[in-house]
Amino acid sequence: MNYDEFTGEVQHRLELPDTGRTVRAIRATLMTLGQRIPEGAADDLAASLPIEIKWYMTGAVHDHGQRFGWQEFLARVTEIEGEGIDPPEAAYHARVIIDLVETLVPPSDFQQLRDQLPESEADENWRKLFEVVDAGGWGEAEEAQTGGGPQPDATDSD
């Protein structure tokens, strides 16, 4: 998958109106994640991503391995995404972006990411980041929200 395909897929999944907002959502999520995990883990996870996307987790981050929880992650993502984004929307963006990343990276690298982020019920409940992945991925989660399956065509006369 190249940069245009990656950003196009994120824009489609998030139903964002333009590429600028899409890129800000991707940058906010991956840069903040790159700040949270160790440099080597960020390099491993980003290795399978398009080079321009990889840069958000590696080249744009100057201080890897910071210790902060889910709420701080959301605050940072919300701030980077900018005006008009609230924490619940930022959380949704992050979950959908992480789900796409999960489809592109080796399972061992994705498991390494999960292992680095505490998923307990305590303050650092990073399990929330993986809710779309754990629901079976974006397509399955979207189908569960919409009732799933093909919808009847209003023009059918059967």
MARMI-180723 format. One line per 2 residues: for each residue x, y, z of N, C-alpha, C, O. Coordinates in pm, 1 decimal. Example, Ala and Ser with C-alpha at 12.3 -4.5 7.8 and 13.67 -1.06 7.14 Angstrom:
1319.0 -569.0 780.0 1230.0 -450.0 780.0 1320.0 -330.0 780.0 1423.6 -331.9 846.5 ~ 1285.0 -225.0 708.0 1367.0 -106.0 714.0 1290.0 3.0 787.0 1340.9 113.8 803.9
This chain:
85.9 -117.7 0.0 0.0 0.0 0.0 90.2 123.6 0.0 183.9 132.7 79.3 ~ 61.3 218.0 -89.1 140.7 340.7 -94.2 71.9 452.3 -13.0 -35.8 432.9 43.4
136.2 567.1 -9.3 87.0 680.6 70.1 -54.7 721.6 29.8 -141.0 738.9 115.7 ~ -78.6 737.2 -99.8 -210.9 780.5 -145.8 -319.1 677.7 -111.3 -430.2 714.4 -73.0
-286.2 549.6 -125.0 -382.9 445.5 -89.5 -411.2 445.9 60.7 -525.6 430.7 103.4 ~ -306.0 463.4 139.7 -321.7 465.5 285.8 -409.0 583.3 327.9 -506.5 565.7 400.9
-374.0 703.1 282.0 -453.0 820.5 322.1 -594.8 812.0 265.4 -690.3 852.6 331.7 ~ -609.3 760.1 144.3 -742.7 744.6 86.2 -828.4 647.7 166.0 -947.5 671.5 186.0
-768.3 539.2 211.3 -842.2 441.2 291.6 -883.3 501.7 426.0 -996.2 481.6 470.9 ~ -793.4 574.8 489.8 -828.0 640.3 616.4 -938.6 743.4 593.7 -1033.9 750.4 671.4
-926.3 822.5 488.4 -1028.1 923.6 459.3 -1164.2 857.0 436.7 -1266.1 906.4 484.9 ~ -1166.1 746.9 364.8 -1290.8 673.8 340.7 -1349.0 620.3 471.2 -1467.5 638.9 499.2
-1265.5 553.7 551.0 -1313.7 493.2 675.3 -1365.0 598.6 773.4 -1466.3 577.8 840.2 ~ -1295.0 711.3 781.7 -1334.1 815.5 877.8 -1435.8 913.6 819.7 -1490.1 997.6 891.3
-1461.0 902.0 689.0 -1553.9 991.8 620.8 -1515.9 1138.7 641.8 -1600.3 1223.1 671.9 ~ -1386.7 1166.2 624.9 -1336.7 1303.0 640.6 -1352.4 1378.1 509.0 -1344.0 1318.1 401.8
-1375.3 1508.8 516.6 -1406.5 1585.1 396.2 -1287.4 1614.5 305.9 -1305.8 1643.8 187.8 ~ -1164.3 1607.1 359.7 -1049.9 1642.5 276.2 -923.2 1571.6 322.3 -916.9 1515.3 431.6
-823.5 1576.1 236.2 -696.7 1510.0 264.7 -624.1 1575.4 381.5 -558.1 1506.1 458.9 ~ -634.7 1706.7 395.8 -567.6 1776.0 505.4 -609.7 1722.6 641.3 -524.8 1693.9 725.7
-739.3 1709.1 663.2 -789.6 1655.7 791.2 -746.8 1511.1 808.5 -715.6 1467.6 919.3 ~ -745.4 1437.2 699.1 -704.9 1296.6 705.1 -559.7 1284.8 747.9 -527.0 1206.3 836.9
-473.1 1362.2 685.2 -330.7 1357.6 718.3 -307.5 1401.1 863.0 -224.4 1342.7 932.6 ~ -380.6 1503.3 908.6 -366.7 1546.1 1049.6 -406.8 1433.9 1144.9 -341.8 1414.6 1247.6
-512.2 1359.9 1112.9 -554.5 1249.3 1198.4 -448.3 1138.7 1201.2 -415.9 1085.5 1307.3 ~ -395.7 1105.6 1085.6 -291.0 1002.5 1078.3 -167.8 1048.3 1155.4 -114.1 974.3 1237.9
-123.5 1170.5 1128.1 -3.2 1223.4 1194.9 -22.7 1227.3 1345.6 66.6 1187.7 1420.5 ~ -137.8 1274.3 1391.1 -164.1 1287.0 1534.5 -157.9 1150.9 1602.9 -95.2 1136.1 1707.8
-222.5 1052.9 1543.6 -225.8 919.1 1603.5 -88.1 854.6 1604.2 -42.5 807.4 1708.3 ~ -21.9 852.0 1490.2 103.8 778.5 1480.3 219.0 850.5 1547.7 307.3 785.7 1603.9
220.2 980.9 1543.5 326.0 1055.8 1611.9 313.9 1036.6 1763.4 413.8 1013.8 1831.7 ~ 192.0 1045.9 1814.9 171.7 1029.4 1958.9 203.3 886.3 2000.9 263.2 864.9 2106.4
164.5 789.2 1920.8 199.3 650.8 1949.8 350.7 632.5 1947.4 405.9 562.3 2032.1 ~ 418.1 694.6 1851.5 564.0 688.7 1844.1 631.5 750.1 1965.8 739.6 706.3 2005.2
569.4 850.3 2025.5 621.8 909.7 2148.3 608.0 813.2 2265.6 691.3 813.4 2356.3 ~ 505.0 732.0 2264.5 474.3 644.4 2378.4 558.4 517.5 2380.6 597.8 472.1 2488.0
586.9 459.1 2264.1 657.5 331.5 2260.5 807.0 352.9 2237.3 847.0 457.7 2186.5 ~ 890.2 254.7 2273.8 1034.2 267.2 2251.7 1069.0 283.2 2103.4 993.7 239.4 2016.4
1181.2 344.9 2075.7 1222.3 373.3 1937.9 1228.3 247.3 1852.1 1181.7 248.0 1738.2 ~ 1284.8 139.5 1905.3 1295.3 15.2 1828.3 1158.5 -41.6 1791.4 1139.2 -91.2 1680.5
1064.4 -34.0 1884.3 928.7 -82.2 1858.4 860.4 4.6 1753.1 787.7 -45.8 1667.5 ~ 884.4 135.6 1760.1 827.6 226.4 1659.4 885.7 195.0 1522.1 813.1 192.5 1422.7
1016.7 171.1 1516.5 1081.2 135.7 1389.4 1023.8 6.3 1332.8 995.0 -2.4 1213.4 ~ 1006.9 -95.2 1419.7 953.1 -224.6 1374.8 811.0 -208.0 1320.9 778.6 -256.6 1212.5
727.0 -138.9 1397.4 587.3 -123.1 1358.3 574.9 -43.0 1229.2 493.1 -75.5 1143.1 ~ 655.5 60.8 1215.9 646.4 150.3 1100.0 710.9 93.2 974.5 685.7 143.3 864.9
792.9 -9.4 987.3 868.7 -61.4 873.4 779.8 -105.4 757.0 822.0 -96.9 641.6 ~ 659.9 -151.4 784.1 570.1 -201.3 678.5 476.4 -94.3 624.0 395.5 -121.6 535.4
487.1 26.7 676.4 398.5 135.2 633.9 463.0 216.1 522.0 585.2 213.7 507.5 ~ 383.8 287.4 442.7 443.1 375.1 340.7 543.0 471.3 406.0 521.8 516.2 518.7
650.3 502.3 335.8 759.3 582.2 393.8 711.7 714.9 453.4 761.4 757.7 557.6 ~ 616.6 779.1 388.0 567.3 907.9 438.8 489.6 888.3 568.9 490.9 975.5 655.7
422.5 775.1 582.5 347.4 743.3 703.7 443.8 696.5 812.4 428.5 732.3 929.2 ~ 542.1 617.1 773.9 644.2 569.0 866.6 710.9 685.4 939.0 741.1 676.4 1058.0
733.4 793.7 867.0 803.1 909.2 922.9 731.7 965.7 1045.6 796.8 1013.7 1138.4 ~ 599.1 960.2 1046.8 524.6 1013.1 1161.7 560.3 941.2 1291.3 560.6 1003.1 1397.7
590.4 811.5 1284.1 624.0 734.6 1404.6 772.4 739.4 1438.0 811.8 713.5 1551.7 ~ 853.4 772.1 1340.3 998.0 762.9 1360.8 1065.7 899.7 1348.9 1112.0 953.8 1449.3
1072.1 955.8 1229.7 1144.2 1080.9 1206.9 1084.2 1202.2 1275.2 1157.2 1294.1 1312.4 ~ 952.5 1204.8 1292.5 886.0 1320.3 1354.4 891.7 1316.0 1506.5 854.9 1412.9 1572.8
937.5 1204.3 1561.9 940.5 1186.9 1707.5 1083.7 1199.1 1757.1 1173.9 1130.2 1709.3 ~ 1102.6 1287.5 1853.2 1237.6 1309.4 1906.2 1256.3 1245.9 2043.4 1369.2 1234.8 2091.2
1147.5 1204.2 2107.5 1155.5 1148.7 2241.9 1062.8 1028.4 2252.4 947.0 1041.6 2292.0 ~ 1114.5 911.1 2216.8 1037.1 786.9 2224.2 1032.3 736.3 2368.2 1109.9 779.6 2453.4
940.3 644.5 2393.3 935.0 575.2 2522.0 882.6 658.1 2637.8 910.4 626.6 2753.5 ~ 808.4 762.0 2609.6 751.1 843.2 2717.1 644.1 762.0 2789.3 577.5 678.0 2728.8
628.4 787.2 2917.2 527.6 716.6 2995.8 404.9 804.9 3010.1 408.0 904.6 3082.3 ~ 298.4 769.6 2942.8 170.6 835.9 2962.5 59.6 737.4 2930.5 79.5 640.8 2856.8
-56.8 762.9 2986.7 -169.0 672.3 2972.9 -261.3 708.7 2858.3 -234.5 800.4 2780.6 ~ -370.4 634.6 2849.8 -469.4 650.7 2744.0 -525.9 792.2 2740.3 -539.7 849.5 2632.2
-558.6 849.3 2854.4 -618.2 983.1 2857.2 -520.8 1089.1 2804.2 -561.3 1180.5 2732.5 ~ -394.1 1076.6 2839.3 -293.5 1169.8 2787.2 -274.5 1148.8 2637.6 -256.8 1245.1 2563.0
-278.0 1024.3 2593.6 -271.0 994.7 2450.4 -382.7 1069.7 2377.9 -358.3 1137.0 2277.8 ~ -504.7 1057.6 2428.8 -618.2 1125.7 2366.0 -601.2 1277.1 2367.3 -632.4 1344.0 2268.8
-552.4 1330.8 2477.3 -531.7 1476.0 2485.2 -431.6 1521.7 2379.4 -451.9 1624.1 2314.3 ~ -324.9 1446.4 2362.7 -222.9 1482.9 2263.4 -276.0 1469.7 2120.8 -253.8 1557.6 2037.5
-345.6 1360.6 2093.4 -400.8 1339.8 1959.6 -501.2 1450.7 1928.2 -500.3 1506.3 1818.4 ~ -586.4 1482.2 2023.4 -686.7 1587.5 2005.0 -619.8 1720.6 1974.5 -663.0 1792.9 1884.7
-515.4 1753.1 2048.2 -444.4 1879.7 2026.5 -378.2 1884.9 1889.3 -385.9 1986.8 1820.6 ~ -314.0 1777.0 1849.4 -245.8 1775.3 1719.9 -346.7 1780.2 1605.2 -324.5 1849.4 1505.8
-457.3 1707.2 1618.7 -558.7 1710.4 1512.3 -614.1 1850.5 1494.9 -645.2 1891.6 1383.2 ~ -626.6 1924.1 1604.2 -661.5 2064.7 1593.4 -808.1 2097.1 1612.1 -887.9 2016.4 1659.8
-839.2 2217.7 1572.8 -970.2 2278.5 1594.7 -1085.2 2190.6 1546.1 -1080.0 2131.5 1438.2 ~ -1188.1 2184.1 1628.7 -1307.8 2110.5 1591.0 -1305.9 1962.8 1626.3 -1403.9 1892.7 1600.9
-1196.9 1913.7 1684.4 -1186.6 1772.5 1721.4 -1194.4 1762.4 1873.1 -1122.8 1832.2 1944.8 ~ -1282.6 1674.2 1921.4 -1292.0 1651.6 2065.2 -1233.9 1513.4 2097.4 -1213.8 1433.2 2006.2
-1206.9 1484.2 2224.4 -1145.0 1355.4 2258.3 -1219.8 1231.7 2208.9 -1154.0 1138.5 2162.7 ~ -1353.6 1224.5 2215.6 -1419.4 1104.3 2161.3 -1395.1 1086.0 2010.5 -1377.0 973.6 1963.8
-1394.8 1196.3 1935.1 -1368.6 1187.1 1791.7 -1223.5 1147.1 1766.5 -1195.8 1065.2 1678.9 ~ -1131.3 1204.5 1842.9 -990.4 1168.0 1830.2 -970.1 1020.1 1862.6 -890.9 952.6 1797.0
-1041.4 969.6 1963.6 -1031.0 827.6 1999.9 -1078.8 740.1 1885.2 -1015.6 639.5 1852.8 ~ -1190.0 777.9 1823.6 -1241.6 701.4 1709.8 -1142.1 702.8 1594.6 -1115.1 598.7 1534.7
-1087.8 819.2 1563.3 -987.7 829.0 1456.2 -870.6 735.8 1485.3 -827.3 660.4 1398.1 ~ -819.6 741.4 1608.1 -704.3 659.2 1644.4 -736.0 510.7 1630.7 -653.6 434.6 1579.9
-853.4 468.8 1675.0 -891.0 327.2 1666.8 -897.3 279.4 1522.3 -850.6 170.0 1490.6 ~ -954.2 360.4 1435.7 -967.0 322.0 1295.0 -830.0 320.4 1227.2 -802.3 231.1 1147.1
-745.2 416.1 1257.4 -610.8 420.7 1199.5 -529.1 300.9 1247.5 -459.1 238.5 1167.8 ~ -536.9 268.1 1376.2 -464.2 152.6 1429.3 -514.7 23.6 1365.6 -436.3 -68.4 1342.3
-643.6 16.0 1337.4 -697.4 -102.2 1270.0 -636.5 -117.4 1130.6 -602.0 -228.5 1090.4 ~ -623.2 -8.5 1057.5 -560.8 -16.4 924.8 -413.9 -55.9 938.2 -365.2 -139.0 861.6
-343.8 1.9 1033.3 -203.6 -34.8 1056.6 -192.8 -184.4 1083.5 -102.8 -251.2 1032.6 ~ -285.0 -236.3 1163.9 -281.6 -378.7 1199.3 -289.5 -467.6 1076.0 -232.0 -576.4 1075.4
-359.4 -423.9 971.7 -371.7 -504.7 850.4 -245.2 -501.6 765.4 -229.6 -584.0 675.3 ~ -155.0 -408.2 792.5 -36.8 -390.2 708.4 92.6 -441.5 770.1 190.6 -462.8 698.8
94.2 -461.4 900.7 218.9 -498.9 967.4 216.9 -646.8 1004.7 109.9 -705.8 1019.4 ~ 335.0 -706.7 1020.1 339.6 -846.8 1063.0 272.8 -863.3 1200.3 284.0 -775.6 1285.9
204.2 -974.4 1220.5 137.6 -997.6 1349.8 231.8 -983.9 1469.1 191.3 -934.6 1574.4 ~ 356.5 -1026.9 1453.7 451.1 -1017.9 1565.8 479.7 -872.3 1603.6 494.0 -841.0 1721.8
488.1 -783.7 1504.8 511.5 -642.0 1533.9 389.4 -578.7 1598.8 403.1 -494.0 1687.1 ~ 270.1 -618.8 1556.1 149.5 -564.0 1617.8 134.4 -615.8 1760.2 92.5 -541.9 1849.3
168.2 -742.0 1781.9 162.5 -796.9 1918.0 264.1 -727.3 2006.8 237.3 -703.8 2124.7 ~ 380.6 -693.9 1952.0 481.6 -619.8 2028.2 424.2 -485.3 2073.5 447.2 -442.9 2186.7
349.5 -418.3 1985.1 285.5 -292.6 2022.6 189.7 -315.4 2138.8 194.0 -242.8 2238.1 ~ 104.8 -414.0 2127.3 8.0 -441.2 2234.0 78.5 -473.2 2365.4 34.4 -430.9 2472.2
187.2 -547.5 2357.1 260.4 -584.7 2477.4 321.2 -463.3 2547.4 344.3 -466.4 2668.3 ~ 347.1 -357.0 2472.4 409.1 -236.7 2528.3 307.9 -144.7 2596.9 346.3 -54.9 2671.8
179.4 -167.1 2571.4 75.2 -77.1 2622.0 -15.2 -152.4 2719.0 -85.8 -244.6 2678.0 ~ -14.4 -114.9 2846.8 -94.8 -186.0 2947.7 -243.6 -184.8 2912.9 -300.5 -80.5 2880.8
-304.9 -302.3 2920.0 -446.2 -313.7 2885.4 -532.5 -345.5 3007.7 -643.4 -397.1 2993.7 ~ -482.3 -314.9 3126.8 -559.0 -341.3 3248.5 -671.9 -240.5 3263.0 -685.0 -148.3 3182.5
-751.4 -258.6 3363.9 -861.8 -165.9 3390.3 -813.2 -38.7 3459.6 -892.8 51.9 3484.3 ~ -686.1 -30.8 3490.8 -630.3 86.1 3558.4 -629.6 207.1 3466.0 -684.0 201.6 3355.7
-569.3 314.5 3509.9 -567.2 440.1 3435.7 -512.0 425.5 3294.6 -555.9 495.6 3203.5 ~ -418.2 337.0 3275.9 -354.0 322.7 3144.9 -424.2 218.9 3058.3 -357.6 136.0 2996.3
-554.8 221.6 3052.7 -629.0 118.8 2980.5 -617.7 136.4 2829.5 -707.6 190.5 2765.1 ~ -507.3 90.5 2774.8 -480.1 102.7 2631.9 -564.5 7.2 2548.6 -565.4 16.5 2425.8
-635.3 -84.2 2613.6 -722.1 -176.0 2539.6 -820.8 -97.0 2452.9 -863.0 -144.6 2347.5 ~ -856.9 22.2 2496.9 -950.9 105.9 2421.8 -898.5 141.0 2282.6 -976.8 160.8 2189.7
-765.5 148.6 2268.4 -706.4 179.1 2138.0 -733.1 66.8 2037.5 -737.9 90.6 1916.9 ~ -749.9 -53.6 2087.4 -761.6 -171.8 2000.9 -905.3 -220.3 1984.7 -927.1 -332.3 1938.5
-1003.3 -139.0 2021.5 -1143.0 -183.1 2017.1 -1189.9 -222.0 1876.3 -1263.3 -319.7 1861.4 ~ -1149.5 -148.4 1774.1 -1191.6 -182.8 1637.9 -1122.7 -312.1 1593.3 -1186.4 -399.0 1533.8
-994.0 -324.7 1622.0 -920.7 -447.5 1589.1 -986.5 -566.5 1658.1 -1011.0 -669.4 1595.2 ~ -1015.3 -552.2 1788.3 -1071.6 -661.8 1866.0 -1214.5 -696.1 1824.8 -1261.4 -806.8 1851.0
-1284.0 -602.4 1760.7 -1420.0 -627.8 1712.5 -1419.5 -697.1 1576.3 -1525.3 -720.4 1517.9 ~ -1301.2 -729.6 1526.3 -1291.8 -799.6 1398.5 -1247.2 -711.2 1284.2 -1245.1 -755.2 1169.3
-1211.6 -588.2 1313.3 -1163.6 -497.2 1209.8 -1270.0 -399.4 1166.1 -1387.3 -413.9 1200.8 ~ -1229.4 -301.0 1090.9 -1316.8 -190.2 1051.2 -1443.2 -236.7 981.9 -1551.7 -189.8 1016.2
-1433.4 -325.8 887.0 -1550.7 -371.6 815.2 -1651.5 -439.4 905.8 -1771.7 -415.8 894.4 ~ -1603.0 -523.4 995.7 -1692.0 -593.0 1088.6 -1753.2 -495.0 1188.6 -1872.1 -503.6 1219.2
-1672.2 -402.0 1239.6 -1722.7 -305.0 1336.6 -1826.1 -214.2 1271.4 -1927.8 -181.9 1332.8 ~ -1800.9 -173.0 1147.7 -1895.4 -87.0 1077.1 -2026.4 -161.8 1052.1 -2134.7 -105.2 1067.1
-2016.0 -288.5 1014.2 -2135.6 -368.1 988.0 -2218.7 -383.6 1114.7 -2341.5 -378.3 1109.5 ~ -2152.1 -402.7 1228.4 -2224.3 -415.9 1355.1 -2298.0 -286.9 1389.7 -2407.5 -291.4 1445.8
-2238.8 -172.0 1356.8 -2300.5 -42.7 1386.8 -2418.0 -13.4 1294.9 -2515.6 48.0 1337.8 ~ -2410.6 -56.2 1169.3 -2512.7 -19.6 1071.4 -2619.6 -126.1 1054.6 -2717.0 -105.1 982.3
-2602.9 -239.2 1119.8 -2699.2 -346.2 1101.8 -2652.4 -446.9 998.6 -2708.6 -555.8 986.8 ~ -2549.6 -410.0 924.0 -2482.0 -500.8 832.9 -2563.7 -547.5 714.7 -2684.3 -524.9 704.7
-2494.0 -611.9 627.9 -2557.2 -672.5 511.9 -2604.7 -572.2 409.4 -2616.1 -453.0 437.6 ~ -2631.8 -621.3 291.3 -2679.2 -532.0 185.8 -2817.9 -477.6 219.9 -2902.1 -548.7 274.8
-2839.4 -354.9 187.7 -2967.3 -290.6 212.8 -3052.3 -301.5 86.7 -2999.3 -293.3 -24.0 ~ -3182.8 -319.8 101.7 -3267.6 -331.4 -17.6 -3267.5 -201.3 -96.7 -3265.5 -91.7 -40.6
-3269.7 -216.5 -225.5 -3273.9 -101.4 -315.9 -3416.2 -44.2 -314.5 -3513.1 -118.0 -332.4 ~ -3428.0 85.4 -293.5 -3559.2 150.2 -284.6 -3635.8 140.6 -416.5 -3758.1 154.4 -417.8
-3565.3 117.3 -527.3 -3631.3 113.2 -658.1 -3679.7 -27.9 -693.2 -3748.3 -46.8 -793.7 ~ -3643.4 -128.7 -608.9 -3689.1 -264.4 -637.3 -3840.0 -272.2 -625.2 -3897.9 -214.8 -532.9
-3904.4 -342.1 -716.8 -4050.9 -353.7 -714.2 -4095.8 -493.5 -673.2 -4213.7 -526.9 -684.9 ~ -4001.3 -576.0 -624.6 -4035.3 -714.2 -587.1 -4126.9 -718.6 -470.5 -4165.3 -826.8 -426.2
